Amino acid sequence: MTFKHVLLGSTAYAGLILGSAAGASAEEITIATVNNGDMIVMQELAPQWEEKTGNTINWVVLEENVLRERVTTDIATQGGQYDIMTIGSYEAPIWGKQGWLTEMDGIDGYDYDDLIPAVKAGLSSDGKLFALPFYAESSFTMYRTDLFEEAGLEMPEQPTYEQIAEFAKTLTDKDNEQYGICLRGKPGWGENMAFFGTLVNTNGGAWFDQNWNPQLDQQPWADALDYYLDVMNNYGPPGATSNGYNENQALFQTGKCAMWIDATSAAGRVFDPAQSDVADKVGFAVAPIASVDKGNAWFWAWSLAIPTSTKKADVAKDFVAWATSQEYVNLVGEEKGWVAVPPGTRTSTYENQNYQDAAPFAATVLSAIQNADPADATAMAVPYTGIQYVSIPEFQGLGTAVGQNISAALAGQSSAEDALAASQATAKREMTRSGYIK
């Protein structure tokens, strides 16, 4: 069966007719994905694709760190356990260049021109597209407008981290479980290091100098860590080393956080009255800056990719095309509410009046995504691209090791100085072993 006659809500899916899928016998595909809200919606709506195509889906839904570990192992060993993987703008170009991912160009009827150029570029290598974006994000500051008003505070359009600390101090009321700020504390290169990497950038730091010498023992890293430990220990929630994106989202939605600096993709849920207790009390501003106005907001695109090890590439491509299409965005808007549509991937989303009316944050989010520049994210010259990560294969292990050291410092298991010394030693050892430095 093709998509020729599939109806998505009131919208006909008229463009995608994949000849390779037509007439094929029904298949079961296995999809590995993260347990984020947009992916949960995808699972809820996927039976419509199953019904129309006759194919079925075996979902493997994992916490973010576990997902990364599982799919990395599978792709590197060509295990073939998954037909579709949820990966990001870090993995797609690296794995694509390795020949581990199926090229995603050339799908008949797929509207590539509607993809936001920066997002498409982030999933490409040597001009070839290796994943299709499900949602994309930068980072920004969310805050409780009611608490700010009660305290006589005003969030500036461009806050500084110094101001954020003062706001957090004023708005912390631990006796009533009100915390001035919530930030990621769970260790992982895509968890606490996603935020912490931007904090290092805007303090003037970087992972490496032009000769790949690690910079983790330099003053900008110390300044970033001292700040992070100060605000988290004094104004953050208890048990923060267990809090990643989903945990902080839950805290913010239930009114426990006065401020939350995190992914712009969270806006659709914290502004949604069906999901958030504070939906009518949320304001937003751009990500804060410290001493440098660079690299303070990250770039990421959660995307669907097909490993070359799959034996069901045609069916897998059929699903990926459906789940990342403009028509899918419209389906989510019609069935789940326009505020809940997957953000950041398509120009048409931001031109849609229904979305503009439902999402007061839309223009800010689009601007943040378009302005995040992975090729120019640090004050000093560096040999890599990436804002909150370094676009080399070794970063996945290195970033997680450093994230564990940062988390240990947050838990009081090591000093800030020891955490950075251990991180510098790990980075130097890894870069020497991998041949970046002699």
C-alpha positions as CSV (number, residue, x, y, z in Angstrom):
1,M,0.0,0.0,0.0
2,T,1.2,3.5,-0.7
3,F,0.5,6.8,1.1
4,K,-1.7,8.0,-1.8
5,H,-5.0,7.8,0.1
6,V,-3.9,8.2,3.7
7,L,-5.8,10.9,5.5
8,L,-4.0,12.6,8.4
9,G,-6.9,14.3,10.3
10,S,-8.4,16.4,7.6
11,T,-5.2,16.6,5.6
12,A,-4.6,14.3,2.7
13,Y,-1.1,12.9,2.6
14,A,-0.8,13.5,-1.2
15,G,2.9,13.7,-1.8
16,L,4.6,10.7,-0.5
17,I,4.2,7.7,-2.8
18,L,7.1,5.4,-2.3
19,G,7.2,2.9,-5.2
20,S,9.5,0.6,-3.3
21,A,7.0,0.2,-0.6
22,A,4.0,-0.3,-2.8
23,G,2.7,-3.9,-3.0
24,A,5.3,-5.1,-0.5
25,S,4.3,-7.7,2.1
26,A,3.7,-6.4,5.6
27,E,6.8,-6.1,7.8
28,E,7.5,-5.4,11.4
29,I,10.2,-2.7,11.9
30,T,12.0,-2.0,15.2
31,I,12.4,1.6,16.2
32,A,14.7,2.7,19.0
33,T,13.7,6.1,20.4
34,V,14.1,8.3,23.4
35,N,11.3,8.8,26.1
36,N,10.8,12.5,25.4
37,G,7.3,13.9,25.0
38,D,7.3,14.4,21.2
39,M,8.4,10.8,20.7
40,I,5.6,9.6,23.0
41,V,3.1,11.5,20.7
42,M,4.7,9.8,17.7
43,Q,4.0,6.4,19.3
44,E,0.4,7.3,19.9
45,L,-0.1,8.4,16.3
46,A,1.9,5.7,14.6
47,P,-1.0,3.2,14.5
48,Q,-2.5,5.4,11.8
49,W,0.6,4.6,9.7
50,E,0.4,0.9,10.6
51,E,-3.3,0.7,9.7
52,K,-2.8,2.3,6.3
53,T,0.3,0.4,5.3
54,G,-0.3,-3.0,7.0
55,N,3.2,-2.8,8.6
56,T,3.7,-2.9,12.4
57,I,6.2,-1.3,14.7
58,N,8.2,-2.8,17.6
59,W,9.0,0.2,19.9
60,V,12.2,0.2,22.0
61,V,11.8,3.3,24.2
62,L,14.8,4.2,26.3
63,E,16.1,6.9,28.6
64,E,18.4,9.3,26.8
65,N,21.8,8.0,28.0
66,V,20.7,4.4,27.6
67,L,19.4,5.0,24.1
68,R,22.7,6.5,23.1
69,E,24.7,3.6,24.5
70,R,22.5,1.0,22.8
71,V,22.3,2.5,19.3
72,T,26.0,3.4,19.3
73,T,26.9,-0.2,20.1
74,D,24.5,-1.6,17.5
75,I,25.6,0.8,14.7
76,A,29.4,0.3,15.4
77,T,29.0,-3.5,15.4
78,Q,26.5,-3.5,12.5
79,G,24.3,-5.6,14.8
80,G,21.1,-4.9,12.9
81,Q,18.9,-4.8,16.0
82,Y,17.1,-1.6,14.9
83,D,15.6,-0.6,11.6
84,I,15.2,3.0,12.7
85,M,17.3,4.9,15.3
86,T,16.6,8.2,17.0
87,I,19.9,10.1,16.8
88,G,21.0,13.7,16.7
89,S,23.0,16.2,14.9
90,Y,26.2,14.9,16.6
91,E,25.9,11.3,15.3
92,A,24.3,11.8,11.9
93,P,27.2,13.3,10.0
94,I,29.8,11.2,11.8
95,W,28.0,7.9,11.3
96,G,27.0,8.8,7.8
97,K,30.5,9.5,6.8
98,Q,31.5,6.1,8.2
99,G,28.9,4.4,5.9
100,W,26.8,3.3,8.8
101,L,23.6,5.2,7.8
102,T,21.3,5.0,4.8
103,E,21.3,8.2,2.7
104,M,17.9,10.0,3.1
105,D,18.0,12.1,-0.1
106,G,15.8,11.4,-3.0
107,I,12.5,10.3,-1.4
108,D,9.8,10.9,-4.0
109,G,7.3,13.6,-2.9
110,Y,9.2,14.5,0.3
111,D,9.4,18.3,0.7
112,Y,13.1,18.8,1.4
113,D,12.9,22.5,0.5
114,D,10.7,23.0,3.5
115,L,13.3,21.8,6.0
116,I,15.0,24.7,7.9
117,P,18.5,24.9,6.2
118,A,20.5,24.9,9.4
119,V,18.8,21.8,10.6
120,K,19.3,20.0,7.3
121,A,22.9,21.0,7.2
122,G,23.4,19.6,10.7
123,L,22.3,16.2,9.6
124,S,24.5,16.1,6.5
125,S,28.0,15.2,5.5
126,D,29.7,15.9,2.2
127,G,26.4,17.2,0.9
128,K,24.5,14.0,1.7
129,L,21.6,13.9,4.1
130,F,21.8,11.0,6.6
131,A,18.8,11.5,8.9
132,L,15.5,13.3,8.7
133,P,14.7,15.8,11.5
134,F,11.8,14.9,13.9
135,Y,12.3,18.0,16.0
136,A,15.0,20.6,16.4
137,E,16.0,22.9,19.2
138,S,18.3,25.5,20.6
139,S,18.2,26.5,24.3
140,F,16.6,29.4,26.1
141,T,15.4,30.7,29.5
142,M,11.9,29.8,30.8
143,Y,10.6,31.5,33.9
144,R,7.6,32.0,36.1
145,T,6.0,35.4,35.3
146,D,3.8,35.3,38.4
147,L,6.8,34.8,40.7
148,F,8.8,37.5,39.0
149,E,5.9,39.9,39.3
150,E,5.3,39.1,43.0
151,A,9.0,39.7,43.7
152,G,9.1,42.9,41.7
153,L,11.6,41.4,39.2
154,E,11.9,41.8,35.5
155,M,13.5,39.4,33.1
156,P,15.6,41.3,30.5
157,E,15.5,40.3,26.9
158,Q,19.1,39.2,27.2
159,P,19.8,38.1,30.8
160,T,23.2,37.6,32.1
161,Y,24.2,34.7,34.3
162,E,25.0,37.2,37.1
163,Q,21.4,38.4,36.9
164,I,20.1,34.8,36.8
165,A,21.9,34.0,40.0
166,E,20.3,37.1,41.7
167,F,16.9,36.1,40.5
168,A,17.4,32.5,41.7
169,K,18.4,33.7,45.1
170,T,15.4,35.9,45.5
171,L,12.9,33.3,44.3
172,T,14.2,30.3,46.3
173,D,11.8,29.1,49.0
174,K,13.0,25.6,49.9
175,D,10.5,25.3,52.8
176,N,7.7,25.4,50.2
177,E,9.6,23.4,47.6
178,Q,10.1,26.4,45.3
179,Y,13.5,26.4,43.8
180,G,15.0,29.4,42.1
181,I,16.6,27.5,39.2
182,C,16.5,24.0,37.7
183,L,19.4,22.9,35.5
184,R,20.5,19.5,34.3
185,G,22.6,17.5,36.8
186,K,22.3,14.0,35.4
187,P,25.7,13.0,34.0
188,G,26.1,12.5,30.2
189,W,27.5,14.2,27.2
190,G,23.9,15.0,26.1
191,E,22.6,15.6,29.6
192,N,24.5,17.8,32.0
193,M,27.2,18.6,29.5
194,A,24.7,20.0,27.0
195,F,24.0,22.8,29.4
196,F,27.4,23.0,30.9
197,G,29.1,23.2,27.6
198,T,27.3,26.4,26.7
199,L,28.2,27.8,30.2
200,V,31.8,27.1,29.4
201,N,31.5,28.8,26.0
202,T,29.9,32.0,27.3
203,N,32.6,32.2,30.0
204,G,35.2,32.3,27.2
205,G,36.2,28.7,27.3
206,A,36.5,25.8,24.8
207,W,37.3,22.1,24.8
208,F,40.5,22.3,22.8
209,D,42.8,24.8,21.3
210,Q,43.8,24.9,17.7
211,N,46.3,22.0,18.3
212,W,43.8,19.8,20.0
213,N,45.3,20.5,23.5
214,P,42.5,20.1,26.1
215,Q,41.5,23.3,27.9
216,L,39.6,21.9,30.8
217,D,42.1,23.1,33.4
218,Q,41.8,26.7,32.2
219,Q,40.0,29.6,34.1
220,P,36.8,29.6,32.0
221,W,36.1,26.0,33.0
222,A,36.7,26.9,36.6
223,D,34.5,29.9,36.4
224,A,31.7,27.9,34.8
225,L,31.9,25.1,37.4
226,D,32.1,27.5,40.4
227,Y,29.0,29.2,39.1
228,Y,27.1,26.0,38.4
229,L,27.8,24.5,41.8
230,D,26.9,27.7,43.6
231,V,23.5,28.2,42.0
232,M,22.6,24.5,42.0
233,N,23.6,23.9,45.6
234,N,22.0,27.1,47.0
235,Y,19.0,27.6,44.7
236,G,18.4,24.3,43.0
237,P,16.2,21.2,43.9
238,P,17.6,18.4,46.0
239,G,18.9,15.3,44.2
240,A,19.8,17.3,41.1
241,T,22.4,14.7,39.9
242,S,19.4,12.6,39.0
243,N,17.7,15.3,37.0
244,G,18.0,15.5,33.2
245,Y,15.7,17.1,30.7
246,N,12.6,15.1,31.5
247,E,13.0,15.4,35.3
248,N,13.5,19.1,35.2
249,Q,10.5,19.5,32.8
250,A,8.3,17.7,35.3
251,L,9.6,20.0,38.1
252,F,8.9,23.1,36.1
253,Q,5.5,22.0,34.9
254,T,4.4,21.3,38.5
255,G,5.5,24.7,39.7
256,K,8.7,23.7,41.5
257,C,11.1,25.9,39.5
258,A,11.2,29.6,39.1
259,M,13.6,29.4,36.2
260,W,14.7,26.6,33.9
261,I,17.4,27.0,31.2
262,D,17.0,24.2,28.7
263,A,15.8,23.1,25.3
264,T,13.5,25.3,23.3
265,S,11.6,22.2,22.4
266,A,10.2,22.1,26.0
267,A,8.1,25.2,25.3
268,G,5.3,23.2,23.7
269,R,4.8,21.2,26.9
270,V,5.3,23.9,29.5
271,F,2.8,26.2,27.7
272,D,0.3,23.4,27.2
273,P,-2.5,23.6,29.8
274,A,-3.2,19.9,29.3
275,Q,0.3,19.1,30.5
276,S,1.5,22.0,32.6
277,D,0.1,23.4,35.9
278,V,1.8,26.7,35.1
279,A,1.0,27.1,31.4
280,D,-0.5,30.6,31.8
281,K,2.4,31.7,34.0
282,V,5.4,31.1,31.8
283,G,7.7,33.7,30.2
284,F,10.8,33.1,28.1
285,A,14.0,34.9,27.2
286,V,17.1,34.0,25.2
287,A,19.8,31.9,26.9
288,P,21.9,33.9,29.4
289,I,25.4,35.1,28.6
290,A,28.5,35.6,30.9
291,S,31.7,37.3,29.8
292,V,31.3,36.3,26.1
293,D,28.3,36.6,23.8
294,K,29.1,33.3,22.0
295,G,28.0,29.7,22.3
296,N,25.5,30.4,25.0
297,A,22.6,28.5,23.3
298,W,23.0,25.1,21.9
299,F,21.9,23.4,18.7
300,W,20.4,20.0,18.4
301,A,18.1,18.0,16.1
302,W,16.5,14.7,17.3
303,S,16.2,12.8,14.1
304,L,15.2,9.5,12.6
305,A,18.0,7.6,10.8
306,I,18.1,4.1,9.1
307,P,21.2,2.0,9.7
308,T,22.7,0.3,6.7
309,S,22.5,-3.0,8.6
310,T,18.7,-3.1,8.3
311,K,17.1,-5.5,5.8
312,K,13.8,-3.5,5.8
313,A,15.1,-0.1,4.5
314,D,12.1,0.5,2.2
315,V,9.5,0.2,4.9
316,A,11.8,2.0,7.4
317,K,12.2,4.9,5.0
318,D,8.4,5.0,4.5
319,F,7.8,5.5,8.2
320,V,10.6,8.1,8.6
321,A,9.2,10.1,5.7
322,W,5.7,10.0,7.3
323,A,6.9,10.9,10.8
324,T,9.0,13.9,9.7
325,S,6.6,15.3,7.1
326,Q,4.6,18.5,7.1
327,E,1.5,16.4,7.1
328,Y,2.5,14.7,10.3
329,V,3.0,18.2,11.9
330,N,-0.6,19.0,10.9
331,L,-1.8,15.7,12.3
332,V,-0.3,16.5,15.7
333,G,-1.8,19.9,15.6
334,E,-5.2,18.6,14.8
335,E,-5.2,15.7,17.3
336,K,-3.0,17.0,20.2
337,G,-3.2,20.7,19.8
338,W,-1.1,23.1,17.8
339,V,1.1,24.0,20.8
340,A,2.2,20.4,20.9
341,V,3.6,20.0,17.3
342,P,7.2,19.0,16.9
343,P,9.2,22.2,16.5
344,G,12.2,23.5,14.7
345,T,12.3,21.5,11.5
346,R,10.1,23.0,8.9
347,T,9.6,26.5,7.7
348,S,5.9,25.8,7.1
349,T,5.4,25.2,10.8
350,Y,6.4,28.8,11.5
351,E,4.2,30.1,8.7
352,N,1.2,28.3,10.0
353,Q,-1.3,30.7,11.6
354,N,-2.7,28.0,13.9
355,Y,0.8,27.4,15.3
356,Q,1.6,31.1,15.6
357,D,-1.7,31.6,17.6
358,A,-1.0,28.7,19.9
359,A,2.7,29.2,20.4
360,P,3.8,32.6,21.6
361,F,7.3,31.4,21.8
362,A,7.5,30.4,18.1
363,A,9.4,33.3,16.7
364,T,11.9,33.3,19.6
365,V,12.6,29.5,19.1
366,L,13.0,29.9,15.3
367,S,15.4,32.7,15.8
368,A,17.4,30.8,18.4
369,I,17.8,27.8,16.1
370,Q,18.7,29.9,13.1
371,N,21.3,32.0,15.1
372,A,23.0,29.0,16.8
373,D,26.2,28.6,14.9
374,P,28.2,25.4,15.5
375,A,31.0,26.7,13.3
376,D,31.5,29.8,15.5
377,A,30.6,29.0,19.1
378,T,33.8,29.9,21.1
379,A,35.8,33.0,21.8
380,M,39.1,31.3,20.9
381,A,39.9,29.7,17.6
382,V,39.2,25.9,17.7
383,P,39.7,23.1,15.2
384,Y,36.2,21.7,15.7
385,T,32.6,22.5,15.1
386,G,29.8,22.1,17.6
387,I,28.3,24.2,20.4
388,Q,27.6,21.8,23.3
389,Y,29.6,19.0,21.8
390,V,32.7,18.5,19.7
391,S,32.1,16.9,16.3
392,I,34.6,14.1,16.6
393,P,33.9,10.4,17.3
394,E,35.9,10.4,20.5
395,F,33.6,13.1,22.1
396,Q,30.8,10.7,23.1
397,G,33.0,8.8,25.6
398,L,35.0,11.9,26.6
399,G,31.9,14.1,27.1
400,T,30.3,11.5,29.3
401,A,33.4,11.0,31.4
402,V,33.6,14.7,32.0
403,G,29.9,14.8,32.7
404,Q,30.4,12.2,35.4
405,N,33.1,14.3,37.0
406,I,30.9,17.4,37.0
407,S,28.1,15.4,38.5
408,A,30.4,14.1,41.2
409,A,31.4,17.6,42.1
410,L,27.7,18.6,42.3
411,A,27.0,15.6,44.6
412,G,29.9,16.7,46.9
413,Q,31.9,13.6,46.1
414,S,34.8,15.6,44.7
415,S,36.0,19.2,44.7
416,A,35.6,21.4,41.7
417,E,39.4,21.5,41.3
418,D,39.6,17.7,41.4
419,A,36.8,17.3,38.9
420,L,38.4,19.5,36.4
421,A,41.9,18.0,37.0
422,A,40.5,14.5,36.4
423,S,38.6,15.8,33.3
424,Q,41.8,17.4,31.9
425,A,43.8,14.2,32.4
426,T,41.1,12.1,30.7
427,A,40.9,14.5,27.8
428,K,44.6,14.6,27.3
429,R,44.9,10.8,27.5
430,E,42.1,10.3,25.0
431,M,43.4,12.8,22.5
432,T,46.9,11.4,22.7
433,R,45.7,7.8,22.3
434,S,43.6,8.8,19.3
435,G,46.5,10.6,17.7
436,Y,45.2,14.2,17.9
437,I,48.2,15.3,19.9
438,K,51.7,13.8,20.2
